[in-house]
Amino acid sequence: MDLGSLGIVGFGRFGQLAAKHLRLRLDVMVYDLRDLRKRAASAGVAWGTLDETASRDFVLLAVPISDLPACLDAVAPSLRPGALLMDCCSVKVLPVRWMLERAPAGVEIIGLHPLFGPVSGSGGVAGLPIVVCPARTGRSEVLRYFLEAAGLVVEETSPEEHDRTMAQTLVVAHFIGRGLMRSGLPETPLHTPSFDRLERMVEMVRDDSNQMFEDMNRYNPFAGEARRRVLEALLHIHRELETLPPGS
């Protein structure tokens, strides 16, 4: 059955992961500012121009949030009336607003946030969660059916609720992980299960780019308050411990 054509603008790590899984269900074409046509060929997907890729039935913008406004300005003239435009940033309020502002009125818009990355999704996406934020569309149920048929667990919410929740979960986890990494966890055979969990948290963020970490904090309107709450709570605990009498 012909499910339509998909253009992926941005063929970095996540764009390649999306192409790998979606090419089995859709006619996929990809584009990137870098010449990655050999990598596209090895992945079994077509390489196109920006105009060709952005004029497909479905268009997924797989670029960092800091690059999204310029990307939208570049693809907007090529978007077809009735096309479905999506992003996959870890922040949703601003990307959805930008898509609504920059895409032609006849283009449908849904914000996506896969709650997994290239490493966790490399062996398959069955059972992994993805957030869907419908903005201007009548096809959210169709998209949900398609994603669930691929094995993904779909959570639908508003961009505001998404960002508020991500500030308290994703942002805080990466904030603490980065702090632990910079402070330096000791390499020692004397460790507890709770320390093992801290090590896993550091490993989770070690290979993430600075840009990704900065973007999730810079563009999420609730990130600063979430970080402050954690810092204030830790400082309060520290001050309480400082008031205890020294051991003898």
Secondary structure in CASP SS format (residue, H / E / C, confidence):
PFRMAT SS
TARGET T0000
AUTHOR 0000-0000-0000
METHOD secondary structure of the structure
MODEL  1
M C 1.00
D C 1.00
L C 1.00
G C 1.00
S E 1.00
L E 1.00
G E 1.00
I E 1.00
V E 1.00
G C 1.00
F C 1.00
G C 1.00
R H 1.00
F H 1.00
G H 1.00
Q H 1.00
L H 1.00
A H 1.00
A H 1.00
K H 1.00
H H 1.00
L H 1.00
R C 1.00
L C 1.00
R C 1.00
L C 1.00
D E 1.00
V E 1.00
M E 1.00
V E 1.00
Y E 1.00
D C 1.00
L C 1.00
R C 1.00
D C 1.00
L C 1.00
R H 1.00
K H 1.00
R H 1.00
A H 1.00
A H 1.00
S H 1.00
A H 1.00
G C 1.00
V C 1.00
A E 1.00
W E 1.00
G C 1.00
T C 1.00
L H 1.00
D H 1.00
E H 1.00
T H 1.00
A H 1.00
S C 1.00
R C 1.00
D C 1.00
F E 1.00
V E 1.00
L E 1.00
L E 1.00
A C 1.00
V C 1.00
P C 1.00
I H 1.00
S H 1.00
D H 1.00
L H 1.00
P H 1.00
A H 1.00
C H 1.00
L H 1.00
D H 1.00
A H 1.00
V H 1.00
A H 1.00
P H 1.00
S H 1.00
L C 1.00
R C 1.00
P C 1.00
G C 1.00
A C 1.00
L E 1.00
L E 1.00
M E 1.00
D E 1.00
C C 1.00
C C 1.00
S C 1.00
V C 1.00
K C 1.00
V H 1.00
L H 1.00
P H 1.00
V H 1.00
R H 1.00
W H 1.00
M H 1.00
L H 1.00
E H 1.00
R H 1.00
A C 1.00
P C 1.00
A C 1.00
G C 1.00
V C 1.00
E E 1.00
I E 1.00
I E 1.00
G E 1.00
L E 1.00
H E 1.00
P E 1.00
L C 1.00
F C 1.00
G C 1.00
P C 1.00
V C 1.00
S C 1.00
G C 1.00
S C 1.00
G C 1.00
G C 1.00
V C 1.00
A C 1.00
G C 1.00
L C 1.00
P E 1.00
I E 1.00
V E 1.00
V E 1.00
C E 1.00
P E 1.00
A E 1.00
R E 1.00
T C 1.00
G C 1.00
R C 1.00
S H 1.00
E H 1.00
V H 1.00
L H 1.00
R H 1.00
Y H 1.00
F H 1.00
L H 1.00
E H 1.00
A H 1.00
A C 1.00
G C 1.00
L C 1.00
V E 1.00
V E 1.00
E E 1.00
E E 1.00
T C 1.00
S C 1.00
P H 1.00
E H 1.00
E H 1.00
H H 1.00
D H 1.00
R H 1.00
T H 1.00
M H 1.00
A H 1.00
Q H 1.00
T H 1.00
L H 1.00
V H 1.00
V H 1.00
A H 1.00
H H 1.00
F H 1.00
I H 1.00
G H 1.00
R H 1.00
G H 1.00
L H 1.00
M H 1.00
R H 1.00
S H 1.00
G C 1.00
L C 1.00
P C 1.00
E C 1.00
T C 1.00
P C 1.00
L C 1.00
H C 1.00
T C 1.00
P H 1.00
S H 1.00
F H 1.00
D H 1.00
R H 1.00
L H 1.00
E H 1.00
R H 1.00
M H 1.00
V H 1.00
E H 1.00
M H 1.00
V H 1.00
R H 1.00
D C 1.00
D C 1.00
S C 1.00
N H 1.00
Q H 1.00
M H 1.00
F H 1.00
E H 1.00
D H 1.00
M H 1.00
N H 1.00
R H 1.00
Y C 1.00
N C 1.00
P C 1.00
F C 1.00
A H 1.00
G H 1.00
E H 1.00
A H 1.00
R H 1.00
R H 1.00
R H 1.00
V H 1.00
L H 1.00
E H 1.00
A H 1.00
L H 1.00
L H 1.00
H H 1.00
I H 1.00
H H 1.00
R H 1.00
E H 1.00
L H 1.00
E H 1.00
T C 1.00
L C 1.00
P C 1.00
P C 1.00
G C 1.00
S C 1.00
END
